[in-house]
Amino acid sequence: MRRFVGIFLSATLIFAGSFAGAGGAVFAADTESKGLEAAIVTVKNIVDIPDSLTRFNFDYYGEDGKTTYSMNWSNEDAAKNFSIYAEVRGDYLVSYNCYTEDGPQGLGSVSRASALETAADFLKKVNAGLAAKMQPVENAAGRDTYTHYFDFVLEENGLRADFISAAVSVNKHTGEVVSYSWYSVDETPVFPAATGLIPEERAKESYLDGDGIRLEYRSYFDYAGQKFTVFPVYVAANANFAVDARTGETVLLNDGYPVPTDGGMAGGMGYNSMEAEASKQPSPAELSAVDKAAGLLTGDEAQRALTKAFPELSGMKPTRSSLVNDYQDKEVYRWNLEFEKSNGNISGAVNAKTGEILSWYNYEDKQDAGDRITPEAARKTTQDFLEANAAKRYPLTVLDEDSAKANDISYRSTAVYGYETYQFRFDRQVDGYAFRTDNLSISINQWTGKIVAYTCNWHENAVFPPVNDTLQPAGAFDIFDEKSDFTLKYAKILKESGSEIIPVYTWAQTPAYMVDPADGTLTGQDGKPYRVPVYASYDDISGHWAEDTVNALLDNGYYLEGSHFEPKNAIGQEKFLRFLYAPEQTYYDQDALYRMLDSMGIVKEGERDPAALLSRYDAAKFITRYLGQQKIGAHPEAFVDLYKDAVAEEYKGYAAVVKVLSIMQGDAAGNFNGDKSLSNAEAAVVIFNALQAAQR
């Protein structure tokens, strides 16, 4: 078990330096003070701590025979908001963050290539042995306006071992590392030889035989449209599912234990009070709600139902109770109840119409003397509870086999990993297909055998469309393989004696998408076509007049996707807007992009025309709004003619704004040429100038 000690020190760096300086040991007789001294030295050997940071505080905890120190340096003037945080585990710096609100603004000048060298050098200071084997990998979220962000993973024998990874961010203005984290740095691992392995085709067969590709129902709730939609898709098994490359058996990786069940109050609920002030008349909507509420259980009846299921509530009174209307299903009402106990809180929810238990949370980390209960005993407790309290639902579900396997592994590995609960999830089945949105989830304390968490997620009125499976699992696998690469890796698996590193077949990148069984299109979590972000690496701008501008934008997270920039091609409306908002819209599909732009007042009603070539008129209009000058630009009467040609009246204000701000100047003859389409290269210049203007 973890031993935690928290200490706060308000001191000057003379105090902190006394740990690092020769002969200056504070608390010299205290073992922990010597460890703190070594931790401070570890940090200062890697990063500079400015003299202005004169406040120091720390805490530490011991786990698995090693102490982790969390340290924070800050200045006396809280208004300056500048601090450094570092965490040292054993002999290694495992995380670092430099927080500041001050500093240069606008586009940075540090190139991505230069920042990558800085990041790699930083890792060498942390652990030179492992850093030599760390390779950078492209990250879909790896570019923003302020920092260059890099992911690194370890490679051995030509195979990736991404259970050892690091992340480093470099400031685009200063070239300094501003954040860092590294995982699994405690020991240099020993990797078995990657020889005598099964071929990929056999691994594919094992993956399919092990139900690695699953056809199931998924759902999405559109909060804006208040619509719940169910759709069939093929999904790849979770990231912890792999094939042992030595034997062909399916295995769960070291972090393959089940996700905790949702405890406490059920989420996504609208708290529509059933009480009204006597001095006010209820609205029609409130009267309707009251009518629907007729015949619901009282709070006392809901408490009795919860106590019947969980006798430990006997004699207890709720400290808070509320009747709420389900946010997604307006026909459902539930009682949420909270109770206090000496070492925490208890909460539960009851269906206000049927008395069915919807959730329960009563966490206890108590470890009784003796052995833990077995997975089989936990399963029996689970079955008894569900037969008594979810009699309608339970027969319509199937146990998620991954959770069952993980429970067995955790039971055999308790001496090493110290798990506290068994966790089971039973997924709803519809016509033989899993609908995992609806499930019964339960957690049982491994020592006491008591239920500590339970949720019943169920959509009574869900509509399930028929499944048209033209792909079959093998066809879906090939699509996943094309996009995410089913390949060899090193991974950790749990064993009775701890963990073991083995070569496995699994996905190079865990699929963030699903596959439509009817036509094979990639599908996002919302059931719509999935947009795969493709970062730029241009091969057609060398020597072009806009090369420096395009590269400066790319280094700051502004880009057109793909390997070709096509500088002479005319740019379309959607493409221009994606270029302008590249840091924000990486994963947005077209509808989501335009919803964002509408909410920001950039593209107004009737102006959406994604495929249309962008005129200089519209470029000026969108950029003016982007800069927050729309009120000025919308008043052409306030401007004199700044161009030789006749600018259309409705655009005269926008054209004037971009000229005054040195964003768009017109041609050499002084003409604005508003009807002319903007090229990709010209769009880059306009966006670059706009970003510069935004920081003046």
N, C-alpha and C positions, 0 to 999 in steps of 0.2 A: 504494500500500500504506500501511497505517496505521503511524505511528511512535508508539510508546508510551513514556512516561517516568513512573515511579512515584516519588513523594517523600513521605516521612513527616516531619512536623514536630510536635514536642511543645513548645508555647509558650503564652504568655499572650495575651490579646487585645490587649495592648500591641503584640505582634508583628503580629497581624492588622490592628490599627488603623493600623500604620505604612504598610501598603500603601494604605489608604484616605485617610489624612491628607495634607494638602498638604506637600510637601517631605519626606515620610517614606518614600521609596522604598527598600525593601530589595532588594539585588541590582540596583541602578539600571542597571548596564551590561548586564543580562541582558534580552533581549527578552521571554523567557517571564515574567520577574518582573513586567514592565509589564502583560502580558496577565493575569496572576493578579491584580494590583492592580485592573485594570478589572473583572475577573469578580467580585471581592469587593464592589466598589462597586455592581455590577449587583444583586447579591443584597440588599445592605443598603438599596438604594433601594426594595425591594419588601417585604421582611420585616424584623422586628426580631430581632437576635441578642442574647439576654440576656447581661449581664455575667458571669453565673455560668458560662457556657460558655467556659472558659479554655484548653481544648485544641483545637488546630487541625491538621488534616492534609489533604493534597490529592494528587491526581495529575492528569495531563493527557495528551492525545494529539492529534495532528494528523491530519486526514483531509479530502480534497477542498478543501484550501486554508484550512481553518478549524480552530481549536484548541478542544477541549472540556475544561473544567476541572471536575473532581469534587471537591467540598469538604465537609468534615465538621467541625462544631463539637460539642464534648462537654465535660462537667465532669470535674474531677479525681477525684471520688468515683464510681467505677464502679457502686456499689450503688444510686445514685439513678437510673441508667439514663435519662438525658435527653440527647438529642442532636438536631442539625439537620443534614440532608444537602441539598446543593444542587448542581445541575449547570448550567453555563453554556456554551452553544455560540455562538461568535461574539459577538454583542451581546445574546443573549437567554437568559433563564432558561428552561431546558427541563424541569427537574424539581425538586421540592422535597418534603421529608418532615420532619416534626417527630415524633420518637419520645419517648414518655414513658409510664411505668407509673403515675405519680401523677396526681392530679386528681380532680374530682367523679365520683361513680358514680350509677347509677340513671338515671331518665328525665331527658332534657335539656329545657331550657326554650326553646331557640332554635328558632323556627318554620322550616319549610322555605322559606317565602317570603322570610324575612329572610336565611337562609343563601344563597339563590340570588342575592340582591343582593350579598352579600359575595363570592361566587365570581366574579360578573361584574365587580365592581370590581377584584378581583385580576388578572383577565385584562387589564384596561385598563392596569394598571401594567406588565404584561409586554410587551404590544404593542398600543397603542391603536388602530392602523389596522386590524389584523385582528380585534381584539376587538369592534369595532363591527359586524362582520359575523357574529360567532359566535352561534349560537342553541342554547338548551338542548334536549336530546332526552331522552325518558324512557328509562331504562335498567332492564331487568328485574332487575338486581342492585343497583339504586340506592338501596336503603333498608336500613339496619341500625340497631342499637341505639345506636351511639356517634357516628356521623357522618352528615351529609347528603352524599350523593355525587351529583355532576352530570357528565353528559357534554355537551360542546358540539361542534357541527360548524359549519363555515363555510357560508354561503349566499351565492350570487351570481346575479343575474338571476332570482331566484325558485327556483333549483335548489340542492339540497344538494351540497356538495363535501366529503364526509366523509373524504377523504384528508388534510384539514387538520382536526385535532380536538384537544380538550383535555379533561382530566378534573380535577375539583377536589373535595376533601372538606373539609367544614366541621364542626368539633367542635360537638356539640349542646349542650354546657354552656357553653363559652367564646365561641362564635361566631367562632373563629379558623380560618383555613385551616391544615389539618394535612398535607395532601398535594396534589400537583399534578403534572401532566405535560402537555406540549404537543408536538405532532408537526408537522413541516413548517413551522417558523417562520422558516426562514432568509431567504426572500425573499417579497415579496408577489406572488402569482402573477398572470398575465394570463389572463383567461378569454375565449374566443371568444363571439360573440353566439349566443344560443340561438334562432336563426331558421332558416327553411328546413329544418326537421327532418322526418323521416319520421313518419307517424302511429303510434300505439302498436300498432294492429292489425298493421301490417306488421312492426314490431319483434318482435311475438309470433311471427309466422310464421318470421322469421329465427332466433329463439331455438329454436323447435321444430325447424327444419330443421338447425340446428347441433348437434342432440342435447343441448340444454340441459336437457330433462326426460328422465330416463333410468329405465327399469324394470330393476331389477337385484336380485340377492340380497344381503342383509345378514345379519349374525350377531351373537349376543350369548352370552357365557358367564356363567352365573349361578354365582358363586363359592360362594355359600351352599348352593345345591342341586347344585353340580357338574354342571351341565347345559349343553350347547352346543346352541343353537337357530339354525336358518337360516330366514329369512322373506323373501318378495318384497315390494318397496316401490318406489314412484316417488320419485326424489330430484331435487332441483334441482342443476344444475351448480355447481361451487365458486364462491365469492364473487368470484373473479377473472375470471369468464366474463361477458361483456356483449355488447350489440349497439351498434355505432356508430350514433348517432342521425342522422348525416348521410348515411350510405351504406347502412345496413342490414346491413353485414358484421359477423360475430362477431369479437370481439377479446379478447385477454387483457390485464388491467390491469397496472399497473407492478409489482405484487408477484406476478405470475402464474408465477413460476418454480417448479419442482417441489419438493415436500417432500423433504428428505434421507432417504435410505434408512436403516434401522435398522442401525447398526454394532455391532460387538462381540458380546458374548454375547446370544443370543436371550432376550427377556424372557418373563415368565410361567412360569418353570421352577421346579419343586420340586426342591430339592437333596436328594434321597434318597440318602444315601451307600451305596455298594455294599460298603463295608468294615465289619466288625464287630470289636469287641474280642474277643480270643481267650478272655478270662476270662468272657465273658457269652454266654449262649445267645441266638440270634436269636429274635425273636417270630414268630408265624405269618405276619404281614404281611411281615416281612423275608424269611422263608423263601420266600414266594410270589414276592417280588421277585427273589430269587436264582434261582429256577426259571425265571422269565421271562427273566432275563438270560443264561441258558445259550445259547451260540452267538453271543454278541455279539462285535464286534471288540475287540481289545485296544487299549490306548492307543497303542502303537507303530503298529498297523495304521491307526488313525484318523489319526495324524500323516502316515503315508505317503500316505494318500488326499488329505489337505489339501495336501501338498507337490507331489503330481502336478498338482493344479489350479493351484497357485501356486508355481512353481519358486523364487521368491525366498526360500522357507523352507529351501532346500537347505543342509545343514550346521548348521542351528539346532536347538536342543533346547528343548522347552517348559519354561517356568518354573513353570507350574501346569497341571494337567489334572484334570478331574473328570467322572465318569459320572453323568448326571442323568436323572431320569424326567420326561417332559413333564407339566406340571401339568394341562393340559386333556385330553390323550390319553394315558392310562396305558399304552397299548401301545407308545408310542414312547420310546426311550432315545437319548441323544445324548452324544457326547464333546465337552466344551468345553475348548479348548486356548488357552493364552496364551504369548506369546513376548516377549522384550525386544529392543529395538534401540537404537541410540545416541540417537535423537531421539524415543523414544516406545515404544508397545507395539503388538503385532500380536495379533489374536485371531481364532479361527474355531471353527466347530462342525460336527460330522460325525454323520450318522445312524449309530448304533452297530449297526444291523442290516444296512443296505444299503451303507454307505460314502458315501452321497450328501452333498454339501456343503450345509450348511444356513445358514451365515453366514460372513462374512469381513469383517475391518476392518483396514486398513493405510493410515491417512491420511498423505498427503504433500502439502505445499504447494509443493513444488519447482517452479520455473518455469525450464525450459530455455531457452537462447537460441533464437531463431527463432520461427516462427508456432505458434499453437495448432493442434491437430488439428481437423478439421472434424466436425460432427455425424454426417456419413455414415461417417467413419472410426470414430468411437466406436460407432456402431450396428453396424458390421461386427465390431468386437471383442466387443461384447455378444452378437451372434448366434453367433459362433464359440464363446464360452464356454458359452452355454446349450445349444447342440447337443451339446457334449462333456460337460457336467456336470449338465444337467437334461433329459436326453433324453426322459424320460417326461412331464415337466411342460410343457415349452416348447410342444409342439404343441397343448396344451389352453388356451393363453393368447392374449390379444390385446393389442397395445401400447396403453397409455393415450395417446390422441392429445394430450391437454393437455400431457403431459410432452414429447412430441415437438415441439409448437409452441413451448413455452417454451425448449427447447434451441436451436431455430433463432433465436429472438429473442435469447437470451443470447449466441449466437455473433456475431450482428450488432451487439451492443451492448457488447462486451467492453471497448472503450476507455473507456466511461463507467462500467460497473458492475463490471468485474473479476471475473467469475465464475471459479471454480476447477474445477468439475466439471460434466460432463454427467450427467444422471440419467434413467434409464428405468425404467418400471414396466410389467410385463406381467401383466394381470389374468386370472384363471381364468374360463373361459366354460363355462356349464352350460346346455344346450339353447338356446343363443343369448343367454343373459343373463349379464351380468358378475357375478362374485362377487369383489369387490375385497378381501375379507378374505384370500383366498388369492392370492398374487402372487409374482412373481419381480422383485426390485428390485435395481438395479445402479447404481453411481456410478463414473465414469471421470475421472481427472485430465485436464484439458484440455491440459496441457503435455506430460506424459509418455505419455499414452495407456494408463496402467496402471489396472487395476481397484482401487479403494481401498475399496469397500464393496459387500457383496452379502448379500441375505437371501432365503431360500426359506421362505415361509409357506404351509403346506398342511395341510388337515384331511382325512385319508384316509377317515374314517368319517362325514363330514358327510352329513346327510339333507336333500335338497332337495325341499320340497313343490311340488306343481304350481302353476302360475301361472294365476290366474283374473283376466284383465284386462278388467274391464267398463268401466273409465274411458277408456282410450286416452290418449296423451300430452296431447292438447288438454284433455281433462277434468281431468287432474291439474294442468295449468298453471293452469286457472281456480281450483282450490282453493288453490294456492300464491299466486296473485294476490290472492285474497280475504283471506288471512291476512297476507301479507308485502308486498304492493303492488309490482307491476312498474311502475317509474316512471322518469322522467328524472332523471339526476344528472350532475354533472361528475365526471370521473375522469381519471387519468393512464394513458396507454398507453406502452409502450416503443417507441422508434423507433431507427433506425440512428444518428441524431445525438443521441440521448439520450431524452427523454421529451416527451410532448405532452399537454396538457389538452384533452379533447374532451367533448361531451355524449354520454352513453350511456343506453341503457335497461338497467336491472338492478333488483335487489330493494332496496326501501327498507330492509328489515331482512333480513339473510341468514337463510334458514329454518334453524331448529335442529331441525326435525322432518322426517318423511317422510310419504308418503301411501300408504295401503293400496290396491292396484290393484283389489281386489274391491268395496269399499264406500266408498272415499274418506275413511275416518277418518284423523285425524292419528296418526302413529306415532312413538314415541320411539326412541332408540338401542337400547333393550332389547327392541324389538318389541311393546311394550305401548302402549295408547292414550297419546298425548302430552298432558300437562297444560299448557295455555297460561296463564302467570301474567297476571292482570289486576289492575293496581293500582287502588286506590280513589280516587275523587273524588266524595264524597257530595253529593247534591242534596236530601236529605230530613231533615237534622238541624238546620237553622237554627232557633234559638229553642227547641230541645228541651232538657230539663233536663240531658241527658248530653252536650250539644254540646261543651263544653270538654274533657271527659274523652276523648271519641271523637277529637277533633282532636289532643289531646296524645299519645294512643297512635299515631295515624297519623303524626305527625311523628317518632316514635321507631321506626317500622318495624313497628308492630302494627296490623293492619287486617283487615277483611273485604273480599274482592274485589268489584269492581263499582262502579257509580255510585250504588247505593241501599244505605243502611245498614239500613233497615227496623227502626228501634229498638224497635217494639212486638212484632215477630215473635218467637216462641219459637226458641231456637237449638238446633241438633242437636249430637250428640256430636262428630262429625268437624269441623264448622264451628267449634265452640268450641276444639277442640285446635289447629286451624290458626290461629285468632286468637291463642292463647297462644304458639304457636311460629312465628309469621309470619316472623321474620327467618331461621329455619333451614330452612323447608320450602317455599320458593317453588316449586320444580319437582317436589316429591315427588308421585307418584301415591298413591292410597289405601294400597296395600300397603306402599310405601316409608315412608309416614308412620307407619303402625302398627308397622312393624318398628323404626323409630327409637324410638317411644314404649315398645315392649316392652323394648328394650335398656336404656332409661333407668328402667324400673320404674314408668312413669306409668300405662300401661294394661296390666293383667296378663291372663293367660290366662282366657278366658271373659267378659271385660269388653268386648270389642270389639263395638260396635253403632253403626256410623257414622250411620245414618239416624235413630236414636232421639232424641227430644227430651231435652235434658239437664236432669235434675232438680237441685235445689239440693243434694241429698245428694251426687250424683256430682261436681258442681262443687267442693264442699268437699273431696271425696276426691282429685280430680286436682290441685287447687291445693296441698293438704297435701303430696302427693308431689313436686310441682314445686319446693316450697320445701325439700325434703330432710327433712321432718318425719314421714315415713311410719311410722317406728318408734314415735313417740309417738301418732300418730293411730290406729294399729292396736290400741291398748290402751284400749278404752272404760272399763274398770274403774278407770282412774286418774283419771277425771273425775267431778265432781259435775254435776248438771243445771244448765245455764246458761240454758236457755230455758223458757218457760212451757208450751209444748206438749211432747208426748212424742217425743223423738228416738229413732229406731230404734237398737237397741243397737249394731249393726255400724257405724253412722255417728256415734255419740256422740263418739268421739275426734276425728274429722275436723271435726265441727261446732264442737267446743270450740277446736281449733287456729285455725280461721279467725276465730272471735270474739275470742280473746285477741290475735291479731295485727291486729285491726281491718280484716279483709278482708270478712267477711260478718257483719252484726249482727242479722239477723232483722227482723221488722216492728215497727211502733210499739207493738204490744201485747206484744212480747217473744217472739213465736213464730218458730221457725226455718222452718216450712213446707217441710220437706225434700222432700216429694213434688211440690211445685210446680215447673213448668218455668221455666227462666231465660230472660228475654228478651235480645235482642241488646244493648239498652242496659244491662241489669243485668250481662250478661257483661262489657261494657266496664269497668264500675266494679269488678267482681271482679278482672279482670286488672290494671287500673291499681293497685288496692290491693295486689295480690300483688307486683307489680314494685317498689312502694315498700317493702313489707315485706322484700323480698329484700336491700335495701341498708341496712337498719337495723343 
